[in-house]
């Protein structure tokens, strides 16, 4: 049918992966079975297949060699552990529970810890399910040789490397630079869209390379995407009718500095060079001194201009600070971390390289997920229970090739029962199709090795290529044919091997489905509403704390630290849940809805810059706070925070109708910002305030206005998204 594609293989990645496996696996099996032994040949075949197909490490040559070396070492240790406990009465179930939980849980670190998970589970399952235990040396030797062969193949026939992030990051930096230069010259310009930044995050989270790890480089990439997204959003809030070249305090120079710095960030990515962000600090300092001079001077017209354009100045200062963060993190991502000591309107904290810094970041991530409410923790626990149960069933029934039961469970278990059931049906259908093809082959061959050797490269290719290029069902059909051919070469059993394959896989699938129904059947979608509500509630608390600190309320510093900590934890929990939902085909949240859900809390988090804003030698941290907070501004902060609370209530209470003040007519993203009576009533004026106090108050008013417009523009979509997630009878 026109428009329907059966094969999905952009860049022929799966084709190359299948060809590599088709060469390596048969050669390894033939050479080791003749020269070393059947056990070593079998383990080497599975190690090379799993390493090339399931793990398939990407990155530089050094990173890949490190990954395959770690895979060989960890796999050997798991094989020894599995062999040690395999013949004991209860320890195998305990061991597979602990091993499964640890492997799945450590996957929260991303990167190779995710890519290697299935391969390491395969190593342990092969060892612990093969009883009685014999030829342990052959098992370990075969595994190490298989990993070494996979590493060699990945060097000789490397898959094409493509940086998912680089092209879009460069394009976004240059789009921001062009927009700011146009604004500096007085030309109209539509600000860039934030969607490409969000798409990069999505692609990175779902890519086979899974690069978002705790390394310094990938942590820098995370910060880079964050600063780019925030800068893009703020550019869309710059008033388009303000002519920057005519500003009394040189906003055009500030915009040019930001444009040059975004361009430097693009060059840092494309050319791998370091950056100099000191000109940004100098530009911010000069602009602040100019502003203070005008406000303290006698030129009423200039003072009126500064007062009128103060919101634009605050937004532009923060965009300029974000340009420096973007450039510094881009250089760090590419391995050229600049040694900087500058003061900006936002924190510039570059991740440090080295094992100690990596472990500190990794330990923080592990500690964050080690709690009962964590989706990662629950999914790891469910997988551990399911695999322990499948081991118990396989031992009880005394299946031949009992490790196929465990692999069947591992293959189909997902984060929610609806997705597990769908995957189970696909896998079972594929296994039955594979059986229908493999059984006649085994019957016709009837113990003759010649035809099996001819078929082995072909079925290896199909087993490696089909899962990614066609789908899980077809992949299972191909993998069934592959194992029937391979095991008939090792121990001829005719059609019996195909029958055992169907029995064991069906049993493993059944265990996975039962475990999915018994343990958190709705998966991460069940927690999305309360987790999103927690983020909005803590964002409201953070907004109150930042406002209180800016207004000089006594004791606000302690409250600010606590609120910041809570909001950061809630944001990480929501991002974790959204990432888990991305794997659930029936409950995924669309990209636009994710942007809408996360943008208001992210803008609240950006209010943290009040701690360092106004500090360029003109206003100290204690200076500029009013003796008596303006009641209109204090009331505005209270109202905006209360709206976050209202969204939180609507997220967890389906019967509650969310009612927020509508945005003014004509208020569209990137368009003119019409006068909004909801926020205009609290606007500070220079009269009656000293310069430091006016700047602090106008910053707070500007920030509250940006947050409030974002919240009122996205809240309904956020609530609708959460309420529209599928609900089932097993809720």
Order of alpha helices (4+ residues) and beta strands (2+ residues): alpha-alpha-alpha-alpha-alpha-alpha-alpha-alpha-alpha-alpha-alpha-alpha-alpha-alpha-alpha-alpha-alpha-alpha-alpha-alpha-alpha-alpha-alpha-alpha-alpha-alpha
